[in-house]
Amino acid sequence: MKPLVIVESLEMGDPTFEGGVSKTATARLTNPTAKQFIYKVELYLGVMKVATSGVGTVTIPAGGSLDVNFTLIMPVVEASYPVFLDVSYDTTLLKHYQATENVDITISPAIIVGPITWV
C-alpha cells in the first residue's frame, strides 16, 4: 500500500507576530489509506527555513485524522515569510504544503531603563 496524506488545514490565528516569540500552529493531517503509517513532519518559515519546528513523527491510523501542533521561535528579522509544511514517509516527500497566509514579523520599540545613579 502506498502512503498518502492530506493536509486539510493549517491554523495560526493572526499571522503577525513579534520577533523572537514562541508560537504554535496546528495542522490537520489525514491518512486516506487503508493502512496506518508513521509520517515525518516539519513546519518552517521561508524557503531557507529561517524558523523551523524541527522534524517530528506522527502516527495516523488508516482513514484517520490527527491535529498536529508545531511550535516555532519566530525570527528576529522583520519580514513577511511564507509558511511551509512538509510531510514525508521514509525518504519520500508526500506533500509540500504552503499556507494561504504568510507570517509577518514585527519588532516593536522597547527600552529597558537601568538604575539611575548620581556621581
LOMIZA-35715 format. One record per residue (C-alpha): x, y negated, z; residue in three letters. Coordinates in steps of 0.1 Angstrom, whole numbers, m for minus. Layout:
REM residues N
<bagu x="X" y="Y" z="Z" residuo="ALA"/>
...
REM end
This chain:
REM residues 119
<bagu x="0" y="0" z="0" residuo="MET"/>
<bagu x="14" y="m34" z="m10" residuo="LYS"/>
<bagu x="14" y="m60" z="18" residuo="PRO"/>
<bagu x="m6" y="m92" z="12" residuo="LEU"/>
<bagu x="m15" y="m122" z="33" residuo="VAL"/>
<bagu x="m40" y="m151" z="30" residuo="ILE"/>
<bagu x="m33" y="m184" z="47" residuo="VAL"/>
<bagu x="m68" y="m197" z="55" residuo="GLU"/>
<bagu x="m60" y="m230" z="72" residuo="SER"/>
<bagu x="m32" y="m249" z="89" residuo="LEU"/>
<bagu x="m44" y="m272" z="117" residuo="GLU"/>
<bagu x="m23" y="m300" z="130" residuo="MET"/>
<bagu x="m47" y="m327" z="141" residuo="GLY"/>
<bagu x="m34" y="m362" z="134" residuo="ASP"/>
<bagu x="m2" y="m357" z="114" residuo="PRO"/>
<bagu x="15" y="m389" z="127" residuo="THR"/>
<bagu x="40" y="m381" z="154" residuo="PHE"/>
<bagu x="67" y="m398" z="175" residuo="GLU"/>
<bagu x="102" y="m387" z="166" residuo="GLY"/>
<bagu x="117" y="m361" z="189" residuo="GLY"/>
<bagu x="84" y="m349" z="205" residuo="VAL"/>
<bagu x="73" y="m312" z="205" residuo="SER"/>
<bagu x="42" y="m304" z="186" residuo="LYS"/>
<bagu x="23" y="m272" z="178" residuo="THR"/>
<bagu x="4" y="m264" z="146" residuo="ALA"/>
<bagu x="m19" y="m234" z="142" residuo="THR"/>
<bagu x="m24" y="m214" z="111" residuo="ALA"/>
<bagu x="m50" y="m187" z="105" residuo="ARG"/>
<bagu x="m34" y="m157" z="87" residuo="LEU"/>
<bagu x="m55" y="m128" z="72" residuo="THR"/>
<bagu x="m43" y="m94" z="62" residuo="ASN"/>
<bagu x="m67" y="m84" z="33" residuo="PRO"/>
<bagu x="m53" y="m49" z="30" residuo="THR"/>
<bagu x="m64" y="m16" z="44" residuo="ALA"/>
<bagu x="m32" y="m12" z="64" residuo="LYS"/>
<bagu x="m16" y="m30" z="94" residuo="GLN"/>
<bagu x="16" y="m50" z="86" residuo="PHE"/>
<bagu x="42" y="m69" z="105" residuo="ILE"/>
<bagu x="49" y="m102" z="88" residuo="TYR"/>
<bagu x="78" y="m127" z="92" residuo="LYS"/>
<bagu x="65" y="m163" z="95" residuo="VAL"/>
<bagu x="82" y="m197" z="96" residuo="GLU"/>
<bagu x="67" y="m232" z="96" residuo="LEU"/>
<bagu x="90" y="m261" z="86" residuo="TYR"/>
<bagu x="91" y="m297" z="76" residuo="LEU"/>
<bagu x="107" y="m308" z="43" residuo="GLY"/>
<bagu x="124" y="m286" z="17" residuo="VAL"/>
<bagu x="157" y="m290" z="37" residuo="MET"/>
<bagu x="140" y="m277" z="69" residuo="LYS"/>
<bagu x="146" y="m308" z="90" residuo="VAL"/>
<bagu x="125" y="m292" z="117" residuo="ALA"/>
<bagu x="115" y="m255" z="119" residuo="THR"/>
<bagu x="96" y="m232" z="142" residuo="SER"/>
<bagu x="123" y="m206" z="135" residuo="GLY"/>
<bagu x="114" y="m172" z="120" residuo="VAL"/>
<bagu x="90" y="m151" z="141" residuo="GLY"/>
<bagu x="70" y="m120" z="135" residuo="THR"/>
<bagu x="32" y="m113" z="138" residuo="VAL"/>
<bagu x="13" y="m81" z="135" residuo="THR"/>
<bagu x="m20" y="m83" z="117" residuo="ILE"/>
<bagu x="m43" y="m52" z="116" residuo="PRO"/>
<bagu x="m59" y="m40" z="84" residuo="ALA"/>
<bagu x="m86" y="m65" z="74" residuo="GLY"/>
<bagu x="m79" y="m87" z="104" residuo="GLY"/>
<bagu x="m71" y="m123" z="110" residuo="SER"/>
<bagu x="m48" y="m140" z="136" residuo="LEU"/>
<bagu x="m44" y="m176" z="146" residuo="ASP"/>
<bagu x="m6" y="m182" z="149" residuo="VAL"/>
<bagu x="9" y="m211" z="168" residuo="ASN"/>
<bagu x="41" y="m227" z="156" residuo="PHE"/>
<bagu x="60" y="m252" z="178" residuo="THR"/>
<bagu x="85" y="m276" z="163" residuo="LEU"/>
<bagu x="106" y="m305" z="177" residuo="ILE"/>
<bagu x="99" y="m334" z="153" residuo="MET"/>
<bagu x="128" y="m350" z="136" residuo="PRO"/>
<bagu x="141" y="m384" z="148" residuo="VAL"/>
<bagu x="143" y="m400" z="113" residuo="VAL"/>
<bagu x="112" y="m420" z="102" residuo="GLU"/>
<bagu x="99" y="m404" z="71" residuo="ALA"/>
<bagu x="70" y="m385" z="56" residuo="SER"/>
<bagu x="77" y="m348" z="55" residuo="TYR"/>
<bagu x="58" y="m321" z="36" residuo="PRO"/>
<bagu x="48" y="m291" z="57" residuo="VAL"/>
<bagu x="55" y="m256" z="45" residuo="PHE"/>
<bagu x="46" y="m221" z="59" residuo="LEU"/>
<bagu x="65" y="m191" z="45" residuo="ASP"/>
<bagu x="51" y="m156" z="51" residuo="VAL"/>
<bagu x="73" y="m126" z="42" residuo="SER"/>
<bagu x="72" y="m88" z="45" residuo="TYR"/>
<bagu x="106" y="m72" z="49" residuo="ASP"/>
<bagu x="127" y="m93" z="24" residuo="THR"/>
<bagu x="98" y="m102" z="1" residuo="THR"/>
<bagu x="82" y="m137" z="2" residuo="LEU"/>
<bagu x="44" y="m131" z="1" residuo="LEU"/>
<bagu x="32" y="m167" z="5" residuo="LYS"/>
<bagu x="49" y="m201" z="3" residuo="HIS"/>
<bagu x="21" y="m224" z="15" residuo="TYR"/>
<bagu x="22" y="m262" z="15" residuo="GLN"/>
<bagu x="m2" y="m280" z="38" residuo="ALA"/>
<bagu x="m25" y="m306" z="23" residuo="THR"/>
<bagu x="m12" y="m334" z="45" residuo="GLU"/>
<bagu x="24" y="m345" z="52" residuo="ASN"/>
<bagu x="37" y="m351" z="88" residuo="VAL"/>
<bagu x="46" y="m388" z="93" residuo="ASP"/>
<bagu x="73" y="m395" z="118" residuo="ILE"/>
<bagu x="74" y="m429" z="135" residuo="THR"/>
<bagu x="98" y="m443" z="161" residuo="ILE"/>
<bagu x="81" y="m467" z="185" residuo="SER"/>
<bagu x="100" y="m496" z="201" residuo="PRO"/>
<bagu x="111" y="m489" z="237" residuo="ALA"/>
<bagu x="136" y="m501" z="262" residuo="ILE"/>
<bagu x="150" y="m489" z="295" residuo="ILE"/>
<bagu x="160" y="m516" z="319" residuo="VAL"/>
<bagu x="186" y="m506" z="345" residuo="GLY"/>
<bagu x="190" y="m523" z="378" residuo="PRO"/>
<bagu x="197" y="m560" z="378" residuo="ILE"/>
<bagu x="229" y="m567" z="397" residuo="THR"/>
<bagu x="244" y="m600" z="408" residuo="TRP"/>
<bagu x="281" y="m606" z="408" residuo="VAL"/>
REM end
